[in-house]
Amino acid sequence: MPPAARKSRARQYDPKKTRAAVMAQLDHVRDAVRGLTPEQLALPTRLGDWTVRVLVAHLAMTLGAVARSLAQPAPPQPEATLLEWPSASAPLASAIDERTRALAAAHEPVDLLERTATEYAEAVGPELDDRVLAALPGAMRLTDFLVTRCLELVVHTDDLAAATGREIPYDRQALAITTRLLADVLAARAPGGSVEVRVPPFAVVQCVAGPKHTRGTPPNVVETDPLTWIRLATGRTTWTEALGGAHVSASGERADIGGYLPVMS
């Protein structure tokens, strides 16, 4: 993680709203998976050679990490922050893949999600504290860890919808949290004030070194919708594809931020 990202201060998220957003988005995923046939569960996804069945197992595993982490002794202090988390998780991809495949082979997708929802609701009560969790890739505060679980759910909901062709709703708060976190990571990775990135109605950040905008209309503006932004930020689509499909607008000589994307893969 670049030094600039380590020094950046992540915005604060309301813990109760985040807890509720995670549960709401999980409910949308559960509803979608309940209606899938064995043939649909065997469909390929855009995540390498993962099938829909494996993707669902991954969702259950990532959210199940909340209850598993809460059951462990609390570390003395956090080791990872929200802005560091997207990069710090990348080296764990191989181990995550292995565990996910084993889980998918041993359990039915619907049963996995039902069990995960119950464990989450029981482990994360309505009154949240700011305890430190023994999480991967490093100990995190509970409130921050729930934000990462929200992002995982939203990003993989989009993967699930793309693979199955089903329309899956997005909880508004979950979509907002995911959009804002990924925008903040971009601002931390490419510090500066020469480009304004707008993702209405959830996020506006300034980034990229150069002349800083102070008043009036910024000379370099990028604007897109939340789902397009999430796909750009996580490598589900490219800058060129988004521009070509008119899903993003970019004005100004410094507005090409394709070289800074994705911020998480």
Secondary structure, DSSP 4 states (H G I P E B T S, - for coil): --HHHHHSPPPP--HHHHHHHHHHHHHHHHHHHHT--HHHHTSB-SSTT-BHHHHHHHHHHHHHHHHHHHTSPPPSS----TTTHHHHTGGGHHHHHHHHHHHHHHS-HHHHHHHHHHHHHHHS-SS----EE--SSS-EEHHHHHHHHHHHHHHHHHHHHHHH-------HHHHHHHHHHHHHHHHHHS--SSEEEEETTTEEEEESSSSPP-SSS-SSEEEE-HHHHHHHHTTSS-HHHHHHTTSEEEESTT---GGG--S--
